[in-house]
Amino acid sequence: MTDLVLTVTADDRAGLVSRLAQVVADRGGSWTTSSMAHLAGTFAGVVLVSVPADGVTPSLRTRGSGRRRHHGRRPRDPAAAGYGG
């Protein structure tokens, strides 16, 4: 399994989280944990998912257009990135 951190921003609307969860599930993945907020009518979320290596497709890395974009990135080691001890 490959861990990905997805960041999401979009105009807030019903079904957005369900749609994102379906994209992950369609690729055989699971939703590990998340943090979400609604700010001034905008939905913002950071989601940690695990997907099989063959489920990491370009469509999972970037979907949508405009403000509705999903980015997949591998989690970094905070120390290697220069954060913390």
Backbone as a ProteinNet text record, in pm:
[ID]
protein_1_A
[PRIMARY]
MTDLVLTVTADDRAGLVSRLAQVVADRGGSWTTSSMAHLAGTFAGVVLVSVPADGVTPSLRTRGSGRRRHHGRRPRDPAAAGYGG
[TERTIARY]
84.7	0	88.7	39.5	107.6	24.5	86.9	17.5	27.3	-85.1	-90.8	-161	-113.6	-183.7	-252.9	-384.7	-463.6	-504.9	-487.1	-538.4	-651	-757.6	-877.5	-929.9	-960	-1035.4	-1141.8	-1260.2	-1370.6	-1481.2	-1568.4	-1689	-1764.1	-1809	-1877.5	-2009.4	-2032.2	-2158.2	-2179.5	-2301.7	-2337.1	-2271.9	-2223.1	-2170	-2022.3	-1956.1	-1815.6	-1726.3	-1741.4	-1659.8	-1692.2	-1819	-1857.2	-1794.1	-1789.6	-1730	-1580.6	-1511.8	-1369.8	-1345.2	-1425.2	-1411.7	-1435.2	-1527.4	-1555.4	-1436.5	-1368.9	-1249.8	-1143.8	-1123	-1024.4	-1068.1	-1193	-1244.2	-1239.9	-1267.5	-1264.5	-1126	-1024.2	-886.4	-836.2	-928.9	-893.4	-829.8	-848.4	-784.1	-875.4	-816.5	-893.9	-856	-952.3	-940.6	-886.4	-765.3	-702.2	-742.8	-723.2	-759.8	-773.6	-839.4	-857.3	-882.2	-863.7	-898.2	-967.2	-1086.1	-1165.2	-1220.7	-1242.1	-1296.9	-1383.3	-1475.5	-1557.3	-1521.2	-1468.1	-1423.8	-1483.4	-1568.5	-1627.4	-1688.5	-1763.1	-1828.8	-1739.2	-1616	-1521.5	-1490.9	-1487.3	-1448.6	-1298.2	-1229.5	-1086.5	-1061.8	-981.9	-953.8	-816.4	-762.2	-638.2	-670.7	-643.2	-682.9	-563.5	-540.4	-439.3	-511.3	-472.3	-531.1	-421.2	-458.8	-369.5	-431.3	-352.5	-399.9	-294.6	-337.3	-238.4	-153.5	-27.7	62.7	2.3	-66.6	-126	-251.1	-298.7	-413.1	-373.8	-242.2	-194.1	-183.5	-290.1	-299.5	-294.3	-263.7	-266.8	-401	-511.1	-641.7	-659	-589.5	-595.7	-505.5	-395.4	-302.8	-361.4	-434	-496.4	-628.8	-737.4	-870.3	-937.3	-1020.8	-1098.1	-1021.1	-1079.1	-1017.3	-1056.8	-992.3	-1024.5	-997.3	-1092.6	-1074.5	-1092.6	-1151.9	-1179.6	-1065.5	-957.3	-842	-806.4	-761.3	-716.5	-571.1	-483.4	-342.9	-301.8	-231.8	-177.8	-28.3	18.2	161.6	197.1	315.4	362.1	395.3	362.1	400.2	551.8	601	743.7	781.4	905	960.5	983.4	918.1	933.2	1078	1160.7	1301.7	1376	1349.2	1416.1	1372.6	1251.2	1201.8	1246.2	1320	1369	1277.3	1176.8	1085.2	1114.1	1133.6	1153.4	1291.9	1312.3	1441.3	1499.1
-118.6	0	124.3	228.1	356.1	459.4	533.7	640.9	768.3	838.5	967	1067.7	1191.2	1300.7	1379.5	1385.5	1459.5	1591.9	1700.1	1829.6	1869	1920.9	1951.2	2088.5	2170.3	2293.8	2301.6	2344.3	2353.2	2438.2	2489.7	2553.2	2448	2484.6	2389.3	2347.6	2216.4	2163.9	2021.7	1980.5	1846.9	1740.1	1634.9	1520.1	1526.6	1635.3	1650.6	1545.4	1525.6	1426.9	1286.4	1257.5	1125.9	1098.4	1199.6	1181.8	1153	1227.5	1204.3	1063.9	1023.2	889.1	782	805.5	709.2	695.9	806.7	802.4	712.7	728.6	646.6	500	474	336.1	269	343.3	286.7	235.4	285.9	243.6	144.4	87.5	-14.1	42.4	172	237.4	253.6	305.7	333.7	470.5	533.4	665.9	643.6	692.4	667.3	771.2	897.7	1006.5	1135.2	1234.4	1360	1475.6	1594.6	1717.5	1805.8	1855.7	1932.7	2057.8	2160.5	2286	2351.1	2435.3	2519	2663	2734	2871.6	2960	3054.1	3150.7	3084.3	2976.3	2907.4	2814.8	2796.6	2708.6	2589	2472.1	2349.7	2333.3	2300.7	2271.1	2144.5	2055.3	1931.2	1877.1	1803.6	1729.2	1587	1490.7	1352.8	1260.6	1169.2	1065.6	940	887	765	663	537.5	428.8	362.6	348.1	284.5	186.4	79.8	-8.6	70.3	31.3	104.2	120.4	18.4	29.1	117	159.9	250	395.9	423.5	561.5	599.8	659.3	696.7	847.5	898.1	1043.8	1105.1	1032	1087.9	1100.4	1018.4	1033.6	1148.2	1169.1	1276.1	1413.7	1430.5	1559.5	1533.6	1578.5	1565	1700.2	1723.8	1846.8	1962.7	2079.7	2199.6	2318.4	2429.5	2549.9	2530.6	2567.8	2555.7	2413.1	2327.8	2191	2101.4	2100.1	2018.5	1927.8	1808.5	1713.1	1681.3	1698.4	1669.9	1554.4	1459.8	1351	1367.4	1360	1370	1268.7	1213.4	1123.1	1203.7	1150.6	1219.9	1227.8	1339.3	1357.4	1334.6	1295.1	1287.6	1431.9	1479.3	1618.4	1659.1	1571.2	1605.2	1624.4	1539	1549.6	1675.4	1721.7	1842.2	1969.6	1953.2	2069.7	2117	2037.1	2072.5	1985.2	2043.3	1966.9	1908	1835	1784.9	1679.4
0	0	0	-65.1	-71.8	2.9	92	162.4	80.4	68.2	-0.8	88.7	85	150.2	40	46.4	-51.2	10.9	-63.4	-19.3	-113.4	-56.1	-133.6	-94.8	-194.5	-172.3	-280.8	-241.9	-337.8	-277.9	-363.4	-312.6	-232.6	-113.5	-26.6	-89.3	-97.9	-150.7	-99.8	-98.9	-51	-137.6	-73.5	-145.1	-180.3	-148.4	-185.7	-119.5	10.5	81.6	32.1	8.6	-43.1	-178.4	-262.2	-395.2	-384.8	-298.7	-278.4	-222.4	-125.2	-68.2	-174.1	-264.9	-372	-466.9	-497.9	-584.3	-520.6	-390.9	-319.7	-319.1	-287.1	-281.8	-418.1	-524.7	-659.8	-696.6	-630.4	-657.4	-553.9	-475.3	-376.6	-251.4	-228.8	-115	3.6	111.5	232	287	349.5	409.3	549.6	578.8	707.5	811.1	779.8	870.7	789.5	849.4	775.9	871.8	818.7	888.1	785.7	820.7	725	790.6	708	758.7	652.3	697.9	610	642.3	544.2	564.6	456.1	494.7	401.7	279.1	300.3	190	110.9	157.2	89.2	177	117.2	185.6	169.5	277.4	272.6	352	296.3	365.7	334.1	431	414.7	456.6	367.7	389.7	369.1	464.4	447.6	401.7	287.1	232.9	205.6	202.9	162.2	40.7	-65.1	-187.5	-236.1	-306	-366.4	-465.5	-482.3	-572.4	-711.4	-761	-894.6	-896.3	-778.2	-770.9	-776	-770.6	-776.9	-923.6	-973.9	-1114.4	-1127.6	-1246.4	-1264.4	-1225.2	-1244.2	-1209.6	-1058.6	-979.6	-834.9	-791.2	-861.3	-825.5	-855	-964.4	-995.7	-1065.7	-1004.2	-1063.8	-1062.2	-1158.2	-1158.8	-1219.1	-1207.6	-1261.6	-1176	-1198.8	-1123.5	-975.9	-891.6	-746.8	-699.1	-780.3	-738.3	-783.6	-706	-741.6	-625.2	-657.1	-556.8	-589	-493.3	-515.8	-427	-481.6	-401.7	-386	-265.1	-238.8	-131.6	-142.8	-39.1	86.3	204.2	327.2	339.2	388.8	408.2	553.1	572.3	706.3	751.5	859.9	900.6	923.8	980	1005	872.4	774.8	644.9	571.3	597.4	530.5	602.5	713.6	786.2	896.6	935	1042	1162.9	1272.4	1395.6	1406.3	1518.6	1557.5	1477.9
[MASK]
+++++++++++++++++++++++++++++++++++++++++++++++++++++++++++++++++++++++++++++++++++++

